């Protein structure tokens, strides 16, 4: 009975047949009181815990998975830009692009956690890279103004 109460009100619960893995994921999320709060810190913490729990997966396996996800993202972008013979309903390609991009983000965060990067480390590195990116954009704008 307790298991059935845990499974109720979860989005997967609406399906008539659940795999053992899906049931385990639902129980894990309910036990740990995970909720989709829209807060990226909560999502990051969930990724970090999952990453640490997946101890058997080596760094090379994580990078290969990231490469797979990037390939799936590239395939969707190619469809969006007409470089593929595959057809998707309007709006579905954009959804797939977002989904695949998030898959890439999750794998990147998994890799960063695996190599011991903290939230603060990641934040510093992101700010450093974005600053460099913004400087490059500013230089291009100045160059374009001079060439007019």
C-alpha positions in Angstrom: 0.0 0.0 0.0 2.8 2.5 0.9 4.4 1.9 -2.5 1.1 2.8 -4.3 0.8 6.0 -2.3 4.3 7.0 -3.3 3.6 6.4 -7.0 0.4 8.5 -7.1 0.5 12.0 -8.5 3.7 11.5 -10.4 3.6 12.4 -14.1 4.7 8.9 -15.1 1.9 7.4 -13.0 -0.7 8.4 -15.7 0.8 5.7 -17.9 -1.0 2.3 -17.6 2.3 0.3 -17.6 5.4 1.3 -15.8 8.8 -0.5 -15.9 10.6 -1.4 -12.8 13.1 1.3 -13.5 10.4 4.0 -13.8 8.8 2.9 -10.5 12.2 3.0 -8.8 12.9 6.5 -10.2 9.5 7.7 -9.0 10.1 6.2 -5.5 13.6 7.7 -5.4 12.3 11.2 -6.3 9.4 11.0 -3.8 11.6 9.7 -1.0 14.2 12.5 -1.6 11.3 15.0 -1.9 12.4 16.1 -5.3 10.0 18.5 -6.9 10.3 20.5 -10.1 10.6 23.9 -8.5 12.1 25.7 -11.6 15.1 26.4 -9.4 18.4 25.5 -11.3 20.2 24.9 -8.0 17.9 22.1 -7.2 18.3 20.6 -10.7 22.1 21.0 -10.3 22.1 19.2 -6.9 20.1 16.3 -8.4 22.6 16.0 -11.3 25.5 16.1 -8.7 23.9 13.3 -6.6 23.1 11.2 -9.7 26.7 11.7 -10.9 28.2 10.6 -7.6 25.9 7.6 -7.5 27.0 6.4 -10.9 30.4 5.4 -9.6 31.0 2.6 -12.1 30.9 5.0 -15.1 34.4 6.1 -16.1 35.2 9.6 -17.4 35.7 8.2 -21.0 32.2 6.7 -20.9 30.7 10.1 -19.8 32.5 11.9 -22.6 31.3 9.3 -25.1 27.7 9.9 -23.8 28.2 13.6 -24.2 29.4 13.1 -27.8 26.3 11.0 -28.5 24.0 13.7 -27.1 25.8 16.4 -29.2 25.3 14.2 -32.3 21.6 14.0 -31.5 21.5 17.8 -31.1 23.3 18.3 -34.4 20.8 15.9 -36.2 17.9 18.1 -35.0 19.6 21.3 -36.0 20.2 19.8 -39.5 16.5 18.9 -39.8 15.6 22.4 -38.7 17.8 23.9 -41.4 16.7 21.6 -44.2 19.9 19.6 -44.4 18.1 16.3 -43.6 15.5 14.3 -45.4 13.7 13.6 -42.1 10.5 15.4 -41.5 9.2 16.7 -38.2 5.9 18.4 -37.4 6.2 22.2 -37.0 7.2 23.0 -33.4 8.5 19.5 -32.7 12.0 20.2 -34.0 12.4 23.2 -31.7 11.2 21.1 -28.8 13.7 18.3 -29.8 16.5 20.9 -30.0 15.8 22.2 -26.5 15.6 18.6 -25.2 18.9 17.5 -26.8 20.6 20.7 -25.7 19.5 20.0 -22.1 20.8 16.4 -22.5 24.2 17.9 -23.4 24.1 20.3 -20.5 23.3 17.4 -18.0 26.2 15.4 -19.4 28.6 18.4 -19.2 27.6 19.0 -15.5 28.0 15.2 -14.9 31.6 15.4 -16.3 32.4 18.5 -14.3 31.1 16.9 -11.1 33.1 13.7 -11.9 36.3 15.7 -12.1 35.6 17.4 -8.8 34.4 20.9 -9.9 32.3 22.7 -7.4 29.4 25.0 -8.1 31.8 27.9 -7.3 34.4 26.6 -9.7 31.9 26.2 -12.5 30.5 29.7 -11.9 34.0 31.3 -12.0 34.9 29.4 -15.2 31.5 30.3 -16.8 32.0 34.0 -16.0 35.5 34.0 -17.3 34.4 32.4 -20.6 31.3 34.7 -21.0 33.5 37.8 -20.3 35.8 36.6 -23.1 32.9 36.0 -25.4 31.4 39.5 -24.7 34.8 41.1 -25.4 35.0 39.3 -28.7 31.5 40.6 -29.6 32.4 44.1 -28.7 35.6 43.9 -30.8 33.6 42.7 -33.8 31.1 45.6 -33.4 33.9 48.1 -33.2 35.6 46.6 -36.3 32.3 46.7 -38.2 31.8 50.4 -37.3 35.3 51.3 -38.5 34.7 49.5 -41.8 31.5 51.5 -42.6 
